């Protein structure tokens, strides 16, 4: 079934991302990076795990059929994956799933970070909608989008405070929107 292949693809992508993150974490901590947000990180990992399981089980319960809108959803999904890769490559050794801040570092302002403060979080928001919608897992899309919004509210606040305290984040990102390029920043 196509649902199993797609699920395996998503899980494989996550495993690769975690490997990259762990490699970058070791390097950053070795040169003095500080970690923030440990308390919520555990909940974020749990939520992402249950998101994937919920997507799989709800899709299978409904027969594992693609949405009639699948060409649109899949096309947007591919664009979102391109944005994820662009974000990871742009941050290079600074990209991580944890909040690791190198004191007095200059924040990255290349790639999608020229336009947005948090392109990788935009990717996650869109994936929490697109992945379930591809296979008509509407409950998963709604429930986990709400949970993700709650987690991101805490995470982004924690990350921005840490970046502002330890880097040049405020001066370099004061005129950039968090998620939507070309919208005015207050």
Buried (B, 14 or more C-beta within 10 A) or exposed (E): EEBEEBBEEBEEBBEEBEEBBEEBBEBBBEEEBBBBBEEBBEBBEEBBEBBBEBBBEBBBEBEBEBBEEBEEBBEBBEEBBEBBEBBBEBBEEBBBBBBBBBEEBEBBEEBBBEEBBBBBBBBBBBBBBBBBBBBBBEBBBEBBBEBBEEBBEBBBEBBBBBBBEBBBBEEBBEEBBBBEEEEEEE
